[in-house]
């Protein structure tokens, strides 16, 4: 009898908890429930706290995985989530980094950053700051941006928050080999004398500076990106870049500059898989990667790629059904990435090429 009573009380508690887990009433709730609620319980978003860019990236990722969300509903759903579940306010004290620091998130451009983004350890960052102040601050400045705050006209070293070595670095993997070559430090010693723990700590500090700059520094606001040569951009578009093999100024790119501002246009040029907003709130959502799976016995199945690794592959077919297989020697896999050419270009074009092509695209009003 006692067990029965406890069972009933337990079921009642679960029911009350489920009823408590409800979404807040706000404009856009109906659109969210219609597009997302059929697959996701309220618990999927309750308790999460992100800004509009991060929610946009989350929803865009769901679309690439098969969620049926139209252009009209996209900004409505993102606005609802951003208003209902905003990020926590930045702490009044501490390192000065905003909410979410040290979790690997943040950044601009309507994306949460690379999947392998370094997670900053506050203790390691503090130790790295000590190394930086002792050896680097004179040339690279207190915020690693290449100038001293108290003497902006002083001869300075490069801006480290925009350094490709720092941006490519993960836990000292790129910074370490660079410093091992022997970089002069303000103590007079060579950077080759730094121990591996010091390099790791320095890596955490520099990544913290990058995170801080992206959220609240001078690069948190769009700068003028229309600095290239349109004629040079047209030559690259039709020549080395081979952009004309897939795109046409009078076809898919006609009036592209009237649809998207220069910052959004550059984002789609360099990182086409990310979601960005154009003029008037127009959503530019990337096309999904498609995959066709042919089992050893059975029909071919084509759909939107959800996950693939050395052991499993999963997709969502045109009906929205989730399908998965173990990767065996007899299973055939064909993947079609609509942005493969853009990814290859990352190893080809220079910063000047990017701005030249952007200037050319801007002529397509």
N, C-alpha and C positions, 0 to 999 in steps of 0.2 A: 504493500500500500504506500509506504513511504517513498519507494523508488518511483511509483507512478506519479505521486504528487510532485516530486522533484522534476520528473520528465515533463510534466505539464507546465510547471513554472519555467523550465528551461526553454520550452518551445515558445511560451509567451514572451519571454525576454528577447529571443531572437526575432520574433515578429515585431516587437516594439522597436528594436534596433533597426530593422529593415525599413520600417515606416519613417524612422528618424532620418534615414539617409536619403533625403529628397533634395532635388535641385532647387536653387533659389528662383523665385519668380522675377523675371526681367525680360525686356524685349529680346527676342531671339531664342527663347526657351523652346518654343514649339518647333522651330527649325532644327534645333539641336536634337530634340527627341525624335523627330521624324527621320533625320539623316543618320544619327549616331546611336540613339537609344535602343534600337532593335538589336544591336550587337553588344553594346557596352552598358553595364549597370552604372548607377550614379556614383558608386565608389571609385570608378575609374578616374573621375575628375575631382571629387570631393577631397579636400585636404591638399590638393596641388596648388601651387602658387607660381604663376609665370606672367611675363609681360605679353603685350599683344604680338610682338614679333615671334616669341617662343610658342605661343598658342597657334599662331599662323603656321609655323613650321610643323607643329604636331598634326594639325588638321590636313595640311598638304601631304604629309607623309601617309596619312590614312587614305587619302585619295589615290596615291600611287600604289597602295595595296588593295585597291578595289572598292573603296567607299564611294557610294553614289551621291556626290555633293556637287550641285551645279554652280555655275559662276555667280548666280544671284544669291544663293544661300551661303556661299563661302564667307564673304565679309560679315554677314549677319551672325553666323555661328562663331566666328573668331571674336567679334565684338562682344557677344554674350559671354564667352568664356573669359575674356580679358577683364570685363567689368565685374563678373561674378567671382573670379578667382585671381585677383591681382597679386603681384609679388609682395612679400612682406617689406615694410619700410626698412631702409638701411639703418644699422645700429648707430647710435650717437657717438660711440667711442670704438676704439679698436684700430685696425690698420687703415681704415678709410675706404676699404673696398666695399662695394654694395652688396645687397642681399644676393645670395647665390654664389658668392665668392667661395672658391675652393671646392665647388661641386662639379666643375667641368662644364658648366653651362654658360649662358650669357653671350654677349657679343651682339653685333648688329646684323643688318642684311637679311632679316627674317629667316635666320637659321640658327641652330643651337651649336654650331661649330662642328669640327671634324669628330668622327666617332672615337678617335684615339686621343682626343684633347687631354692635355696634362691636367691632372687634378692637383691644385696647389695645396701643399701642406703648410699651415700657418707657422708651425715651429721651424720648419726648414726655411721658409721664407724669411723669418726673422734672422736666422743665422746667415742666410745668403745676403741680406741687407748689410750686415756687418762686413762681410767680405767685399761687397760692392763699394761701400763707403771708404774702406781702407785702400782699395786698389783701382777703382774705376770712375768714381764720381767726378773727378776733376775734368775729365774729357767728355764723359757721356751725360753728365748732369744728374740731379737728384732723382728725376723720374725716368732716367734712361732714354730721354728724348733728344739727347745730343747737345744740350746747352745748359749752362748753369743758371738757375733762377735769379741769382743775385748779380749776374754779369752776362746778360744775353748776347752781348757783342763780342764775347771772348772767343778765341779760336777753339773750335770744338771738334769732338769726334762724331761718328755717325749716329743717327737715331736708331737705337737698338730695338725699339718696339716695332719698327718696320724692317728690321734686318731679316733676310731670308734664313740665315743661320738660326736665329732665335725662333722664328715662326715654324721652321721645320723641326726644331729640337723637341725631343720628348725625354725628360729626365736625364739631361746631359748627353744624350746620344749624338747630338750634332755640335753642341757647344764644346764638349770635351775634346774631340779631335781638332777643332779649330784652335782652342787654347794650347793644345799640346805642341802646336807648331812654333810657339814662342811669340806671344804678343806682349809688347811693353806695358808695364803697369806703373802706377804712380809712385810705388815704393822703390822703384828701380829694379825690382826683380822681374824675371820672365814669367809669363803666365803658365809656362810648362812646369813651374815649381808648385802649382796648386795641386793639392791632393784630391782624389776622386770624391770624397765626401764634401769638400768645399765646392767642387764643380756642380754636384747635385744640388747643394743648397743655393748656389748662384742661379742655377736653372729655375728653381722654384721662385726666387725673387724676380727674375726677369719675366717669367710668365705671369706673375702677379701684376707687374707693371703693364704688360700687354692687356690683361683683363681690365685693369683700372682705366687705361686709356680708351679702350673700346666703349666703356660704359659712360665715362664722364669727362674724358680728356678732349683735346682739340680735334681729334679725329672722330668723335661721337656724332658730329654734325657733318652732313655731306659737304665735300669740298668741290671746287670746280673741276670736273673731270673732262671737260671739253677743251683739251689742250693739244690735241693731235692735228695732223695734216690729213684732210679728207681725201686729197689726191693720192697720198701714200697709202691711206687706208683702202682705197678702191683697188690699188695695185696689189696689195696684200690679199684682199678679198678674192680677186680673180686669179692670183698667182700662187705664191707659196702656201697661203692659207687654205686654198682649195675650197673656200666657202661657197663659191658659185656652183659647186657640184651638187649641193643640196638646197641652196637658197637662191631666191631671185628677187631683185629690187622691185620688179613689177608683179611678182607673185606673192609668196608668203610674207615678204618683208615690205610690201607696199604700205606706205603711211605708218610704218612702225614707230617713227619718232613722234607722231601725233598721239599715239596710244600710250607711250611710256616715256617718263622723264629720263634724262641722261643717266642718273644713278641706277635706276631700275634696269635700264637698257644695258649698262655695263655689267650689272649683276647677272643678267640672263646670258650675256655673251661669254663671260668667264666661268660662271658657275650655273649652268642651265638647269641643273637638277633642283636648285633652290626655288622657293616660292618668293615672288616679289609683287609689289603693288604698283600699278601704273597710274596714269592720270585718271582722276575721278574715282579712285578706289578700285579700278579694274584689277582683277587677280590674274597674275601670270603663273600658272601652275605647270610644273614640268610634266612631261609625258612619262608614263611608267615603263619600266623594263619588262619586256614580254619574254616568255619562255615556253618552249614546247617540249613536253616529256613523252617519250615513247617507251613504255614498259616492254620487257621481254615478251610478254603475251598481253594483248589488249590494244585498244585504240589509242592513237595519239591524243594528247590533251594539251591545249594551248590556253594560257591565261597570263595574268599579271604576276610577276615574280614577287613573292613574299619573303622567302629566305632560301639561301643556297650555301652549302659548305661542302666539305669533303665527304660528308656522311649522309646528308639529307637534302631534299629539295622540296619546296612548298610553293604553291601558286593559288590564285583565286580565279576560277574560270568565269566565263562571261555571264553566268547566272549568279555569280557571287559566292559560289560554293568553294570552301577551302579544301584543297587536295594536297596530299603529301606522299612522298615515296622515299624509301631508302636507296641510296645510290649504289647499285650493284654493277658488276661488269657488263651485264646485259642491258642496262637502262641507258637510253640515249637522251642527251640533253642539248637543246639548241636555244641559245640566249640571243635576244636582239635588243641591244641598247641604242635608243635613238640618239644618244648624246656621245657615242663612242668617239666620234671625230673631234668633239670639243675637248674631251679628256686627253686625247693624243696631242692636241694643240698646246696644252699646258706645258709640254716639254719643248715646244717649238718657238712660240712667239715671245717677244720681249715686252717690257712695259710700254715702250714706244709703239710697237705694233698694236697693242690693245687700244691705246688712246687714238691711234690713227684710224683703226677700224670703227671705233665709236664715233669719231668725227664724221666718217663716211655715212654711217647709219643715221646720224642726226640730220643728214641732208634729205632723208626719205620722209618728208612731211606729208 
